Amino acid sequence: MNVHEAIRTRRSVRRYSPRPIPEDALPRLRDALRLAPSACNLQPWRFIFVTDQKLRADLAHAANQQTFIAQAPLIVVACGFPDLAYKGMCGRGNSVDVDVAIALDHLTLAAVAEGLGTCWIGAFDERAVKRLLDIPKEAKVVALTPVGFPASSSLIRPVAQAERKTEGEVFSVDRFAPR
């Protein structure tokens, strides 16, 4: 699968099969995260691969009771270190959220190429997640994503054009043009 096919077929999956992720896919998923670009190549991140069933259930509880995430055999917890990130983000503080988001996006596309699904989880109790996984105070939990095989093949399909804004609503040339 090429990157354009992965972009067109990536969906937020909220029902997972209990089927395990093949061991040979895990290094490719890790590489997708590890090789992602970051501001000044500072790589201010750490990714926790949570496979323990009880921890996954506890994370689902900490993620506002989104129990579907515990169905997946893997939950990736994406942490960033604001103090280690690039500080020159146009007056907006540091690059940690953007850096970690880029890496997670690489993971979501690599997962699709492996036949796996993901779902970006931004609603969670950060203190609870940190407590569960022994994440240090100086780290920021940016997002979580379950990773696993979708429960149904119908959950992975190309994004319908009707679901997306038109090019005229998204793009301008040379100047910010009104809609």
VOGU-3710 file (C-alpha; in Angstrom, 3 decimals, decimal comma):
1> mnvheairtr> 0,000/0,000/0,000  1,382/3,418/-0,880  1,063/6,459/1,364  -1,802/7,950/-0,681  -3,857/4,763/-0,289  -3,131/4,789/3,454  -4,306/8,413/3,698  -7,512/7,630/1,775  -8,340/4,521/3,813  -7,350/5,604/7,342
11> rsvrrysprp> -10,414/5,775/9,575  -11,013/6,139/13,299  -11,746/2,587/14,399  -13,904/2,114/17,477  -14,429/-1,678/17,358  -11,462/-4,038/17,470  -10,949/-7,740/16,935  -9,092/-9,630/19,691  -6,697/-10,896/17,007  -3,101/-10,166/18,056
21> ipedalprlr> -0,866/-7,849/16,084  1,767/-9,896/14,217  5,154/-9,650/15,937  6,859/-8,697/12,665  4,611/-5,606/12,360  5,686/-4,119/15,692  9,160/-2,984/14,555  7,572/-1,211/11,569  5,097/0,552/13,869  7,911/1,580/16,212
31> dalrlapsac> 9,958/2,855/13,259  7,020/4,963/12,064  7,141/6,761/15,414  10,910/6,820/15,835  11,676/8,113/12,347  9,076/10,913/12,366  10,411/14,454/12,010  10,436/16,905/14,887  11,442/20,556/15,217  15,244/20,768/15,110
41> nlqpwrfifv> 15,232/16,946/15,254  14,971/17,186/19,043  12,627/14,168/19,264  11,098/15,275/22,599  8,981/12,167/23,038  8,504/8,737/24,511  5,889/6,214/23,389  4,578/3,557/25,750  3,249/0,367/24,126  0,633/-0,923/26,548
51> tdqklradla> -0,250/-4,585/25,977  -1,269/-5,725/29,462  -5,027/-6,377/29,473  -5,649/-4,883/32,930  -3,637/-1,738/32,116  -5,559/-1,338/28,848  -8,852/-1,568/30,769  -7,583/0,963/33,310  -6,524/3,311/30,500  -9,982/3,017/28,937
61> haanqqtfia> -11,455/4,018/32,299  -9,042/6,990/32,491  -10,057/7,934/28,941  -13,559/8,986/29,983  -14,846/5,405/29,954  -14,063/4,904/26,252  -14,098/1,152/26,778  -13,586/0,333/23,107  -9,905/1,241/23,368  -9,306/-1,725/25,683
71> qaplivvacg> -10,553/-4,085/22,922  -7,397/-3,391/20,905  -4,385/-5,557/21,777  -2,190/-2,447/21,961  -2,636/1,094/23,217  0,110/3,555/22,369  0,474/6,338/24,912  2,284/9,292/23,362  4,249/11,461/25,770  6,191/14,619/25,087
81> fpdlaykgmc> 8,764/16,545/27,059  8,035/20,282/26,765  11,405/21,232/28,277  13,221/19,261/25,557  11,170/20,606/22,640  12,008/23,501/20,323  11,133/26,811/22,007  10,797/29,127/18,989  7,245/28,284/17,901  6,153/31,769/16,826
91> grgnsvdvdv> 5,276/32,889/20,332  3,251/29,750/21,044  5,590/28,127/23,522  7,212/24,932/22,331  6,819/22,333/19,613  6,012/19,299/21,761  2,344/18,910/20,771  3,108/19,304/17,069  6,119/16,980/17,221  4,202/14,211/18,971
101> aialdhltla> 1,182/14,698/16,671  3,377/14,258/13,589  4,820/11,042/15,006  1,365/9,706/15,882  0,130/10,514/12,403  3,021/8,492/10,998  1,909/5,638/13,259  -1,719/5,827/12,101  -0,654/5,583/8,457  1,818/2,757/9,119
111> avaeglgtcw> -0,945/0,916/10,979  -3,262/1,160/7,950  -0,498/-0,270/5,766  -0,399/-3,261/8,151  -4,188/-3,718/7,946  -4,605/-2,257/11,440  -6,841/0,467/12,746  -6,297/3,302/15,212  -8,326/6,062/16,836  -6,834/9,301/18,113
121> igafderavk> -7,820/9,687/21,780  -7,489/13,171/23,239  -10,116/12,910/25,979  -8,495/11,425/29,080  -7,501/12,224/32,628  -3,797/12,939/32,279  -3,088/12,553/35,995  -4,713/9,117/36,018  -2,787/8,006/32,917  0,484/9,237/34,423
131> rlldipkeak> -0,244/7,427/37,682  -1,101/4,153/35,897  2,039/4,119/33,761  4,574/5,784/36,093  5,009/8,709/33,707  7,253/11,400/35,197  5,931/14,838/36,165  7,940/16,631/33,461  6,297/14,591/30,673  3,022/15,577/29,039
141> vvaltpvgfp> 0,618/12,901/27,836  -0,373/14,264/24,419  -2,650/11,491/23,152  -3,444/7,796/23,220  -4,329/5,503/20,363  -5,542/1,928/20,365  -3,963/-0,211/17,644  -5,462/-3,428/16,368  -7,374/-5,187/13,657  -10,808/-3,653/13,061
151> assslirpva> -13,687/-5,898/14,137  -15,116/-5,602/10,629  -13,497/-5,030/7,228  -16,175/-2,412/6,547  -14,416/-0,194/9,097  -11,484/0,299/6,698  -12,663/1,895/3,470  -11,804/4,977/1,423  -13,043/8,282/2,795  -16,069/9,403/0,785
161> qaerktegev> -15,612/12,755/-0,947  -18,938/13,923/0,502  -17,425/13,623/4,001  -14,695/16,178/3,269  -14,788/19,912/2,638  -14,355/21,024/-0,968  -10,992/22,276/-2,195  -12,432/25,803/-2,336  -13,232/25,615/1,371  -9,744/24,388/2,279
171> fsvdrfapr> -7,218/26,077/-0,026  -6,236/29,613/-1,009  -3,431/30,858/-3,225  -1,166/33,749/-2,284  -3,617/35,237/0,253  -6,108/34,016/2,828  -9,302/34,256/0,830  -12,751/34,382/2,448  -14,935/31,322/2,068
//
